[in-house]
Amino acid sequence: MICIKKDTYLEPIVEDIEIGDPIVMMRYLNDSEVLYKLGQAMGFGVSGEIDT
């Protein structure tokens, strides 16, 4: 989570989700670019496989 908060693209999104309601989170769940970048930051590949 620390590396996600240091990412200049993801930091405001994560903060928005943390202080927002479920509707805010749903807005980002429909954004493929955000999901892709979150997946990369958490170590998941494009297919959903864990990067080693």
Secondary structure, DSSP 8 states (H G I E B T S, - for coil): -HHHHH-TTTHHHHHHHHHS-HHHHHHHHT-HHHHHHHHHHHTB-TTS-B--
